[in-house]
Amino acid sequence: MYKKSKTSQGITVISNALSFYQSVTLGVWVKTGSRFERTGQMGMAHFIEHMLFKGTQKRTGQEIVLTLEQHGANLNAFTSREQTCFYIQTPASFLEPAVEVLADMLTASRFSVTDIETERQVILEEIAAVEDTPDEYVVDLFQEHLFPGNTLGHPILGTRESVAAHSRAGLTAFWRENYVAENMVVVAAGQLDHQALHDWVERYFTGENRPVPVETGMSAAVADQGRLFEHQSGFTQTHICCGAAVCAAADEQRFALEALHVYLGAGMSSRLFQLMREENAMVYSVYSFPEFFSDTGIFCIYLGTDGSKSVRALDLLKSELECLVRDGIDRDTLERVKQQMRGRLMLSLESTYNRMIRLAKNEILFGRAYEPETIYRRIDKLRTADIIKTAHDYFNFEDWIITKLQ
């Protein structure tokens, strides 16, 4: 059962009480990410994520993690295009202290100059690590080319130049502007009581209640199309990310796109894996992935192949997409895909972490929680005509952005 309330400070609290678990995954989501950065702020949302682990007015960074880990709890965080999340997986009996630790981090961090300089170097190493991981780096390059000149195309980590330029004043200003009560959603899934969780959030999130900022760097995403970009980086293999902008998270076509993802590139039974790797030995790795935002989305296909095969691999992909746009998929295949979608959702619900993620994204993107039964019913409604229309709308290969890293 899902419950939702709002504290007097304006923080939204959502819970999914599950008595058969002995643990809880607790997340505090802040509705800001790399897309909200203004000129000169690139990488700042991610930098702040790092800084909130470095110490508060009453705890050092080491004391933060020791407080949690001595009870078996695990603390982590991530920054995305439109949100930042801090989460703790904890024994249920330790939930109140976990709420207090996250509140302390998010509202009372120190941002010492020494810690900023240390973490600046860590982030520069993180940027270098991504550039040394071509299947990740090519996706960043793809998104930059898909949304040129838009914050949605900026790398979440920022650039070496932007990270080097961030000052304490700039970081704390971004933190104070964005880490406000109305921008926060506290979500927990596992063995818990909603009223107790609400009361703890009310008690511990006592930072200054400031209004949500109006001005951000976010602007309407206008996607480019029909272009090829090639980057030389000295890798042995050629890494290709290609795709297009698609519908937003709340659009009904999302379900057809999810079905097309399962059909084309989700797992070893997928059409592209069987066609391009198993039957033609054209690639080592191939998969698809959709991602949905508040006003747009992306659908991508990744290929890892030998440079001498890259042109033939893209020709084979183009031919397969042309068949998909022309013919769609038959009813039996669609039924198999729908069963796979239902099974994937069912398995994801076995994890309190996945449940926490689903609840938070549903609240932030749709303003409500969706019971799994609602999603099962929407999957069941998919018809072959939905697949053909969606493929026709978004899968014209001539309109796709193709990014090659080799």
VOPAGU-2260 file (C-alpha; in pm, 1 decimal, decimal comma):
REM VOPAGU-2260
SITE   aa  ch    i         X         Y         Z
SITE  MET   A    0       0,0       0,0       0,0
SITE  TYR   A    1     126,4     345,7     -91,9
SITE  LYS   A    2      80,7     645,7     137,1
SITE  LYS   A    3     162,6    1010,3      72,2
SITE  SER   A    4     173,1    1319,6     290,8
SITE  LYS   A    5     339,5    1658,7     304,9
SITE  THR   A    6     525,9    1806,9     601,0
SITE  SER   A    7     472,9    2157,9     729,8
SITE  GLN   A    8     800,0    2254,9     558,2
SITE  GLY   A    9     658,9    2138,5     222,5
SITE  ILE   A   10     849,8    1810,6     181,4
SITE  THR   A   11     653,7    1531,4       9,9
SITE  VAL   A   12     674,9    1198,4     195,2
SITE  ILE   A   13     579,2     872,4      21,6
SITE  SER   A   14     598,6     518,4     155,9
SITE  ASN   A   15     534,4     161,7      49,8
SITE  ALA   A   16     497,8     -47,6     367,6
SITE  LEU   A   17     601,7    -410,2     313,4
SITE  SER   A   18     581,7    -620,9     628,8
SITE  PHE   A   19     755,8    -922,7     474,6
SITE  TYR   A   20    1088,0    -732,4     451,8
SITE  GLN   A   21    1326,2    -674,7     744,0
SITE  SER   A   22    1486,0    -375,0     574,7
SITE  VAL   A   23    1402,0     -37,5     421,1
SITE  THR   A   24    1539,2     158,5     129,4
SITE  LEU   A   25    1509,7     528,1     208,0
SITE  GLY   A   26    1566,5     792,0     -57,9
SITE  VAL   A   27    1567,2    1169,5     -56,2
SITE  TRP   A   28    1513,5    1302,3    -407,4
SITE  VAL   A   29    1589,0    1662,1    -501,6
SITE  LYS   A   30    1422,9    1789,8    -817,7
SITE  THR   A   31    1740,0    1925,2    -971,3
SITE  GLY   A   32    2007,9    1781,0   -1196,7
SITE  SER   A   33    2244,3    1871,8   -1476,1
SITE  ARG   A   34    1959,2    2003,1   -1689,6
SITE  PHE   A   35    1888,6    2280,4   -1438,8
SITE  GLU   A   36    2236,0    2431,5   -1446,9
SITE  ARG   A   37    2271,1    2784,9   -1577,5
SITE  THR   A   38    2564,2    2925,8   -1772,9
SITE  GLY   A   39    2887,0    2858,3   -1584,6
SITE  GLN   A   40    2728,8    2588,8   -1364,3
SITE  MET   A   41    2792,9    2277,2   -1576,6
SITE  GLY   A   42    2862,0    1980,5   -1347,7
SITE  MET   A   43    2758,1    2168,7   -1034,2
SITE  ALA   A   44    2464,6    1945,0    -940,7
SITE  HIS   A   45    2695,7    1643,6    -945,0
SITE  PHE   A   46    2970,9    1830,4    -757,2
SITE  ILE   A   47    2723,0    1910,1    -479,1
SITE  GLU   A   48    2620,3    1543,6    -460,7
SITE  HIS   A   49    2985,4    1467,8    -378,3
SITE  MET   A   50    3017,0    1751,9    -128,2
SITE  LEU   A   51    2724,8    1639,3      86,7
SITE  PHE   A   52    2925,2    1329,3     182,7
SITE  LYS   A   53    3220,7    1535,4     307,9
SITE  GLY   A   54    3090,9    1651,1     645,4
SITE  THR   A   55    2827,3    1858,2     823,7
SITE  GLN   A   56    2825,1    2095,4    1118,1
SITE  LYS   A   57    2822,1    1798,4    1359,4
SITE  ARG   A   58    2975,8    1506,8    1163,5
SITE  THR   A   59    3288,7    1450,8     958,7
SITE  GLY   A   60    3256,1    1259,3     635,1
SITE  GLN   A   61    3399,4     953,3     806,5
SITE  GLU   A   62    3149,3     982,4    1091,9
SITE  ILE   A   63    2861,5     996,4     841,7
SITE  VAL   A   64    2948,3     660,8     689,7
SITE  LEU   A   65    3053,6     503,0    1021,2
SITE  THR   A   66    2720,7     597,4    1181,5
SITE  LEU   A   67    2544,6     399,5     909,8
SITE  GLU   A   68    2780,9     116,5     826,4
SITE  GLN   A   69    2823,3       2,1    1188,2
SITE  HIS   A   70    2455,8     -95,1    1169,7
SITE  GLY   A   71    2493,4    -265,0     830,9
SITE  ALA   A   72    2334,4      23,8     641,4
SITE  ASN   A   73    2459,6     136,1     301,6
SITE  LEU   A   74    2468,8     500,6     183,2
SITE  ASN   A   75    2494,5     609,4    -180,7
SITE  ALA   A   76    2376,3     876,2    -424,5
SITE  PHE   A   77    2347,6     960,2    -793,3
SITE  THR   A   78    2286,9    1265,0   -1009,6
SITE  SER   A   79    2081,0    1244,1   -1328,2
SITE  ARG   A   80    1961,6    1497,9   -1584,8
SITE  GLU   A   81    1657,3    1606,3   -1385,5
SITE  GLN   A   82    1700,5    1469,1   -1030,4
SITE  THR   A   83    1956,0    1399,9    -760,3
SITE  CYS   A   84    1898,1    1110,8    -519,8
SITE  PHE   A   85    2059,6    1022,6    -186,0
SITE  TYR   A   86    1959,3     684,7     -48,4
SITE  ILE   A   87    2023,9     445,7     238,1
SITE  GLN   A   88    1950,8      74,6     247,9
SITE  THR   A   89    1910,3      -4,8     614,9
SITE  PRO   A   90    1774,9    -255,2     866,4
SITE  ALA   A   91    1421,3    -145,3     951,8
SITE  SER   A   92    1514,1     -84,8    1315,4
SITE  PHE   A   93    1763,9     184,3    1208,7
SITE  LEU   A   94    1528,2     387,5     990,7
SITE  GLU   A   95    1493,5     689,5    1221,8
SITE  PRO   A   96    1872,1     747,4    1250,8
SITE  ALA   A   97    1897,0     703,2     873,1
SITE  VAL   A   98    1643,0     983,2     822,2
SITE  GLU   A   99    1839,5    1203,3    1061,3
SITE  VAL   A  100    2170,7    1140,2     881,4
SITE  LEU   A  101    2024,0    1226,5     540,0
SITE  ALA   A  102    1860,4    1538,8     681,8
SITE  ASP   A  103    2192,3    1644,4     832,4
SITE  MET   A  104    2373,2    1592,2     502,0
SITE  LEU   A  105    2119,1    1774,5     287,3
SITE  THR   A  106    2060,1    2072,9     515,2
SITE  ALA   A  107    2380,2    2128,2     714,9
SITE  SER   A  108    2680,2    2035,7     501,2
SITE  ARG   A  109    2995,5    2242,8     554,6
SITE  PHE   A  110    3143,7    2284,3     204,4
SITE  SER   A  111    3491,7    2341,8     344,1
SITE  VAL   A  112    3744,4    2481,6      97,6
SITE  THR   A  113    3979,6    2189,5     164,8
SITE  ASP   A  114    3706,9    1934,9      93,1
SITE  ILE   A  115    3607,3    2118,1    -224,2
SITE  GLU   A  116    3961,6    2099,6    -357,4
SITE  THR   A  117    3989,9    1730,4    -268,1
SITE  GLU   A  118    3660,5    1644,5    -431,0
SITE  ARG   A  119    3742,8    1852,8    -738,4
SITE  GLN   A  120    4033,9    1617,1    -803,7
SITE  VAL   A  121    3812,3    1312,8    -744,6
SITE  ILE   A  122    3559,6    1437,6   -1002,3
SITE  LEU   A  123    3833,7    1510,6   -1255,2
SITE  GLU   A  124    3942,2    1147,6   -1212,0
SITE  GLU   A  125    3579,2    1041,3   -1256,6
SITE  ILE   A  126    3561,3    1231,9   -1586,9
SITE  ALA   A  127    3882,3    1060,7   -1700,4
SITE  ALA   A  128    3737,8     721,5   -1601,7
SITE  VAL   A  129    3428,5     781,5   -1817,4
SITE  GLU   A  130    3645,8     880,7   -2112,6
SITE  ASP   A  131    3834,8     552,3   -2063,7
SITE  THR   A  132    3502,7     359,8   -2068,1
SITE  PRO   A  133    3395,1     394,0   -2431,1
SITE  ASP   A  134    3050,2     235,6   -2401,8
SITE  GLU   A  135    2964,3     505,1   -2143,6
SITE  TYR   A  136    3150,0     790,3   -2310,2
SITE  VAL   A  137    2983,4     738,8   -2648,1
SITE  VAL   A  138    2640,2     779,8   -2484,8
SITE  ASP   A  139    2744,5    1118,3   -2342,7
SITE  LEU   A  140    2868,5    1222,2   -2685,7
SITE  PHE   A  141    2545,7    1099,5   -2846,1
SITE  GLN   A  142    2328,2    1300,9   -2612,2
SITE  GLU   A  143    2542,4    1610,5   -2668,1
SITE  HIS   A  144    2491,3    1574,3   -3043,9
SITE  LEU   A  145    2120,0    1497,0   -3009,7
SITE  PHE   A  146    2050,6    1811,6   -2804,7
SITE  PRO   A  147    2314,6    2060,9   -2924,5
SITE  GLY   A  148    2339,9    2378,4   -2720,6
SITE  ASN   A  149    2084,5    2256,0   -2466,6
SITE  THR   A  150    2148,7    2166,9   -2103,9
SITE  LEU   A  151    1987,8    1827,1   -2167,2
SITE  GLY   A  152    2291,3    1750,0   -2382,9
SITE  HIS   A  153    2547,6    1856,1   -2123,7
SITE  PRO   A  154    2752,0    1585,1   -1948,2
SITE  ILE   A  155    2624,7    1524,5   -1595,2
SITE  LEU   A  156    2979,3    1532,1   -1458,6
SITE  GLY   A  157    3058,6    1859,8   -1632,8
SITE  THR   A  158    3383,3    1917,9   -1818,7
SITE  ARG   A  159    3737,5    1950,2   -1689,8
SITE  GLU   A  160    3716,6    2325,6   -1747,4
SITE  SER   A  161    3382,8    2374,4   -1571,3
SITE  VAL   A  162    3475,4    2156,3   -1272,7
SITE  ALA   A  163    3806,2    2339,3   -1233,6
SITE  ALA   A  164    3622,8    2672,5   -1223,2
SITE  HIS   A  165    3358,5    2598,3    -958,5
SITE  SER   A  166    3400,9    2809,0    -644,0
SITE  ARG   A  167    3268,2    2758,2    -293,0
SITE  ALA   A  168    3038,1    3058,2    -335,8
SITE  GLY   A  169    2893,5    2914,9    -656,8
SITE  LEU   A  170    2844,0    2568,7    -513,9
SITE  THR   A  171    2674,4    2685,7    -195,2
SITE  ALA   A  172    2452,1    2924,8    -391,3
SITE  PHE   A  173    2330,7    2638,4    -614,7
SITE  TRP   A  174    2277,7    2420,4    -306,9
SITE  ARG   A  175    2075,3    2685,2    -123,5
SITE  GLU   A  176    1865,9    2761,6    -430,3
SITE  ASN   A  177    1777,5    2402,8    -514,6
SITE  TYR   A  178    1789,6    2199,2    -193,0
SITE  VAL   A  179    1467,0    2346,8     -60,4
SITE  ALA   A  180    1169,7    2173,0      96,6
SITE  GLU   A  181     933,1    2203,6    -199,1
SITE  ASN   A  182    1201,5    2049,4    -420,9
SITE  MET   A  183    1241,4    1740,4    -199,8
SITE  VAL   A  184    1061,5    1407,0    -208,2
SITE  VAL   A  185    1135,9    1155,0      68,0
SITE  VAL   A  186    1051,4     799,6     -34,6
SITE  ALA   A  187    1084,3     472,3     155,8
SITE  ALA   A  188     995,0     112,1      78,0
SITE  GLY   A  189    1016,3    -182,9     315,3
SITE  GLN   A  190     915,7    -254,3     674,3
SITE  LEU   A  191     802,0      85,1     803,4
SITE  ASP   A  192     516,1     292,5     938,7
SITE  HIS   A  193     420,8     592,3     727,2
SITE  GLN   A  194     321,7     819,3    1014,5
SITE  ALA   A  195     649,6     753,6    1193,6
SITE  LEU   A  196     842,6     827,8     874,6
SITE  HIS   A  197     646,5    1150,2     825,2
SITE  ASP   A  198     712,3    1258,1    1184,4
SITE  TRP   A  199    1085,6    1191,7    1152,7
SITE  VAL   A  200    1109,8    1394,1     831,9
SITE  GLU   A  201     916,6    1674,1    1002,9
SITE  ARG   A  202    1153,0    1660,2    1301,5
SITE  TYR   A  203    1490,0    1638,6    1130,9
SITE  PHE   A  204    1456,0    1837,7     807,2
SITE  THR   A  205    1464,4    2170,7     987,1
SITE  GLY   A  206    1669,4    2377,0     743,4
SITE  GLU   A  207    1554,0    2718,0     631,8
SITE  ASN   A  208    1230,8    2695,6     432,7
SITE  ARG   A  209    1314,4    2893,5     119,4
SITE  PRO   A  210    1095,5    2932,9    -189,4
SITE  VAL   A  211    1165,4    2715,7    -494,2
SITE  PRO   A  212    1382,2    2906,5    -744,1
SITE  VAL   A  213    1207,0    3022,5   -1058,3
SITE  GLU   A  214    1505,4    3074,1   -1285,8
SITE  THR   A  215    1704,3    2766,7   -1391,7
SITE  GLY   A  216    1909,1    2671,1   -1694,1
SITE  MET   A  217    1637,8    2432,5   -1814,3
SITE  SER   A  218    1490,2    2513,5   -2154,5
SITE  ALA   A  219    1274,9    2325,0   -2403,2
SITE  ALA   A  220    1471,5    2043,4   -2561,0
SITE  VAL   A  221    1501,3    2073,5   -2940,0
SITE  ALA   A  222    1658,1    1763,1   -3091,6
SITE  ASP   A  223    1881,9    1743,7   -3394,4
SITE  GLN   A  224    1836,5    1462,6   -3645,7
SITE  GLY   A  225    1987,3    1286,2   -3944,5
SITE  ARG   A  226    2358,2    1338,5   -3872,6
SITE  LEU   A  227    2669,7    1124,8   -3829,6
SITE  PHE   A  228    2944,5    1219,9   -3582,8
SITE  GLU   A  229    3279,5    1040,1   -3568,6
SITE  HIS   A  230    3529,1    1071,2   -3283,4
SITE  GLN   A  231    3884,4     933,8   -3281,4
SITE  SER   A  232    4007,3     821,5   -2939,3
SITE  GLY   A  233    4242,2     535,3   -3015,4
SITE  PHE   A  234    4018,2     251,3   -2897,8
SITE  THR   A  235    4061,9     -90,5   -3057,4
SITE  GLN   A  236    3689,6    -145,0   -3100,1
SITE  THR   A  237    3436,6      91,7   -3256,3
SITE  HIS   A  238    3156,6     200,0   -3023,2
SITE  ILE   A  239    2836,5     328,7   -3179,3
SITE  CYS   A  240    2538,2     495,2   -3012,7
SITE  CYS   A  241    2252,0     587,6   -3240,6
SITE  GLY   A  242    1895,5     693,0   -3184,9
SITE  ALA   A  243    1644,8     974,8   -3171,1
SITE  ALA   A  244    1438,4    1192,9   -2942,4
SITE  VAL   A  245    1106,1    1035,6   -2848,5
SITE  CYS   A  246     803,9    1118,2   -2633,1
SITE  ALA   A  247     804,9    1244,1   -2273,5
SITE  ALA   A  248     756,1    1021,7   -1969,8
SITE  ALA   A  249     384,1    1093,1   -1936,6
SITE  ASP   A  250     301,8    1015,2   -2300,7
SITE  GLU   A  251     103,3     696,8   -2366,6
SITE  GLN   A  252     350,1     600,9   -2642,1
SITE  ARG   A  253     601,6     527,5   -2369,5
SITE  PHE   A  254     457,5     178,6   -2328,8
SITE  ALA   A  255     496,9      98,8   -2698,7
SITE  LEU   A  256     854,8     227,6   -2683,5
SITE  GLU   A  257     923,4       5,5   -2383,8
SITE  ALA   A  258     784,7    -288,3   -2582,9
SITE  LEU   A  259    1007,5    -201,4   -2877,8
SITE  HIS   A  260    1304,7    -184,4   -2642,8
SITE  VAL   A  261    1228,0    -533,8   -2511,0
SITE  TYR   A  262    1180,7    -664,9   -2865,3
SITE  LEU   A  263    1492,1    -503,1   -3012,9
SITE  GLY   A  264    1758,5    -491,6   -2746,8
SITE  ALA   A  265    1670,7    -618,1   -2397,9
SITE  GLY   A  266    1861,3    -939,0   -2334,2
SITE  MET   A  267    2002,7   -1227,1   -2531,2
SITE  SER   A  268    1665,0   -1325,7   -2681,6
SITE  SER   A  269    1619,7    -980,1   -2835,1
SITE  ARG   A  270    1597,7    -941,3   -3212,0
SITE  LEU   A  271    1917,7    -739,8   -3249,7
SITE  PHE   A  272    2125,0    -970,7   -3028,9
SITE  GLN   A  273    2014,4   -1274,1   -3224,1
SITE  LEU   A  274    2048,3   -1108,0   -3564,7
SITE  MET   A  275    2368,8    -909,5   -3522,2
SITE  ARG   A  276    2568,6   -1126,1   -3282,6
SITE  GLU   A  277    2439,9   -1481,3   -3296,7
SITE  GLU   A  278    2352,4   -1507,6   -3667,9
SITE  ASN   A  279    2600,4   -1266,2   -3829,8
SITE  ALA   A  280    2885,1   -1225,2   -3575,1
SITE  MET   A  281    2876,2    -855,9   -3657,7
SITE  VAL   A  282    2904,4    -720,4   -3302,5
SITE  TYR   A  283    3029,5    -824,0   -2963,2
SITE  SER   A  284    2768,3    -619,2   -2775,4
SITE  VAL   A  285    2432,5    -477,4   -2882,5
SITE  TYR   A  286    2146,3    -344,9   -2673,7
SITE  SER   A  287    1883,8     -71,5   -2667,3
SITE  PHE   A  288    1779,2     165,2   -2391,9
SITE  PRO   A  289    1503,5     424,8   -2362,3
SITE  GLU   A  290    1512,3     712,5   -2114,9
SITE  PHE   A  291    1223,8     948,3   -2047,3
SITE  PHE   A  292    1229,4    1304,9   -1916,1
SITE  SER   A  293     963,5    1559,4   -1820,5
SITE  ASP   A  294     917,8    1692,6   -2175,2
SITE  THR   A  295    1101,1    1452,8   -2407,8
SITE  GLY   A  296    1285,6    1122,8   -2415,0
SITE  ILE   A  297    1553,2     929,7   -2602,2
SITE  PHE   A  298    1566,7     586,2   -2760,2
SITE  CYS   A  299    1918,9     457,5   -2823,4
SITE  ILE   A  300    2086,1     150,7   -2963,4
SITE  TYR   A  301    2445,7      69,6   -2872,9
SITE  LEU   A  302    2675,1    -140,6   -3094,6
SITE  GLY   A  303    3025,2    -257,3   -3003,6
SITE  THR   A  304    3202,1    -387,4   -3311,6
SITE  ASP   A  305    3531,7    -413,8   -3493,6
SITE  GLY   A  306    3604,9     -99,6   -3695,7
SITE  SER   A  307    3612,7    -299,2   -4019,1
SITE  LYS   A  308    3256,1    -416,6   -3955,1
SITE  SER   A  309    3100,1     -90,6   -3837,9
SITE  VAL   A  310    2955,0      13,8   -4175,5
SITE  ARG   A  311    2805,5    -331,0   -4237,1
SITE  ALA   A  312    2670,7    -341,4   -3881,7
SITE  LEU   A  313    2491,5      -9,9   -3930,0
SITE  ASP   A  314    2354,9    -126,5   -4266,8
SITE  LEU   A  315    2217,6    -438,5   -4099,8
SITE  LEU   A  316    2059,1    -228,4   -3824,0
SITE  LYS   A  317    1909,2       9,2   -4079,0
SITE  SER   A  318    1758,1    -281,2   -4273,6
SITE  GLU   A  319    1606,7    -429,6   -3958,0
SITE  LEU   A  320    1452,3     -96,9   -3854,4
SITE  GLU   A  321    1307,6     -45,4   -4202,5
SITE  CYS   A  322    1137,5    -385,3   -4175,1
SITE  LEU   A  323    1006,4    -292,5   -3831,9
SITE  VAL   A  324     861,9      37,6   -3954,6
SITE  ARG   A  325     704,3    -134,6   -4255,1
SITE  ASP   A  326     571,5    -452,9   -4095,9
SITE  GLY   A  327     571,3    -405,0   -3719,6
SITE  ILE   A  328     575,3    -729,7   -3521,9
SITE  ASP   A  329     324,2   -1013,0   -3532,7
SITE  ARG   A  330      75,0   -1089,1   -3257,0
SITE  ASP   A  331     260,3   -1389,6   -3120,0
SITE  THR   A  332     580,9   -1190,6   -3087,4
SITE  LEU   A  333     396,0    -904,0   -2921,8
SITE  GLU   A  334     241,8   -1143,1   -2669,5
SITE  ARG   A  335     587,5   -1277,5   -2586,9
SITE  VAL   A  336     718,3    -922,4   -2546,4
SITE  LYS   A  337     427,7    -828,4   -2319,5
SITE  GLN   A  338     486,7   -1133,1   -2102,5
SITE  GLN   A  339     854,3   -1035,6   -2078,8
SITE  MET   A  340     756,5    -682,3   -1975,7
SITE  ARG   A  341     524,6    -814,1   -1706,0
SITE  GLY   A  342     791,0   -1051,2   -1578,6
SITE  ARG   A  343    1058,4    -780,6   -1568,3
SITE  LEU   A  344     827,3    -555,1   -1367,3
SITE  MET   A  345     737,7    -838,1   -1132,1
SITE  LEU   A  346    1102,7    -919,6   -1063,6
SITE  SER   A  347    1189,2    -553,1   -1007,6
SITE  LEU   A  348     927,7    -537,4    -731,4
SITE  GLU   A  349    1127,7    -794,2    -532,3
SITE  SER   A  350    1372,5    -512,9    -445,8
SITE  THR   A  351    1296,5    -233,7    -198,8
SITE  TYR   A  352    1551,1     -20,9    -388,1
SITE  ASN   A  353    1362,5     -62,2    -716,5
SITE  ARG   A  354    1033,4       9,8    -542,8
SITE  MET   A  355    1180,8     328,5    -395,6
SITE  ILE   A  356    1301,8     437,8    -742,0
SITE  ARG   A  357     961,7     369,6    -901,3
SITE  LEU   A  358     771,2     560,0    -632,3
SITE  ALA   A  359     998,4     862,7    -655,8
SITE  LYS   A  360     994,5     885,6   -1034,6
SITE  ASN   A  361     618,7     839,1   -1047,9
SITE  GLU   A  362     572,4    1123,9    -801,0
SITE  ILE   A  363     818,3    1358,3    -971,6
SITE  LEU   A  364     709,4    1288,6   -1329,7
SITE  PHE   A  365     337,7    1215,4   -1285,7
SITE  GLY   A  366     244,8    1353,0    -943,7
SITE  ARG   A  367     108,4    1017,2    -825,3
SITE  ALA   A  368     199,7     657,5    -750,5
SITE  TYR   A  369      93,4     383,3    -989,5
SITE  GLU   A  370       7,7      41,6    -852,7
SITE  PRO   A  371     176,2    -242,0   -1045,0
SITE  GLU   A  372    -168,3    -367,9   -1147,6
SITE  THR   A  373    -222,7     -41,4   -1337,3
SITE  ILE   A  374      98,6     -96,0   -1533,7
SITE  TYR   A  375      11,0    -460,9   -1602,4
SITE  ARG   A  376    -323,6    -349,1   -1745,8
SITE  ARG   A  377    -155,4     -87,5   -1965,0
SITE  ILE   A  378      87,4    -347,0   -2096,7
SITE  ASP   A  379    -204,3    -581,3   -2171,2
SITE  LYS   A  380    -369,9    -307,5   -2381,0
SITE  LEU   A  381     -79,9    -287,2   -2627,3
SITE  ARG   A  382    -174,6    -385,5   -2982,0
SITE  THR   A  383      27,3    -441,3   -3298,1
SITE  ALA   A  384    -112,9    -113,8   -3435,4
SITE  ASP   A  385      48,2      72,8   -3141,9
SITE  ILE   A  386     385,3     -80,8   -3225,7
SITE  ILE   A  387     362,4       5,3   -3595,4
SITE  LYS   A  388     259,2     365,5   -3526,3
SITE  THR   A  389     535,9     419,4   -3270,9
SITE  ALA   A  390     798,9     262,5   -3496,3
SITE  HIS   A  391     677,1     482,3   -3781,8
SITE  ASP   A  392     695,6     793,8   -3562,6
SITE  TYR   A  393    1047,3     742,6   -3424,9
SITE  PHE   A  394    1239,7     468,0   -3605,0
SITE  ASN   A  395    1320,4     625,3   -3941,1
SITE  PHE   A  396    1692,6     549,2   -3945,7
SITE  GLU   A  397    1765,4     836,0   -4185,1
SITE  ASP   A  398    1653,5    1077,2   -3911,5
SITE  TRP   A  399    1867,6     924,3   -3639,4
SITE  ILE   A  400    2176,8    1072,5   -3481,8
SITE  ILE   A  401    2470,5     831,5   -3516,1
SITE  THR   A  402    2777,5     875,7   -3293,4
SITE  LYS   A  403    3087,8     664,4   -3354,4
SITE  LEU   A  404    3380,7     646,9   -3112,9
SITE  GLN   A  405    3687,9     459,9   -3232,0
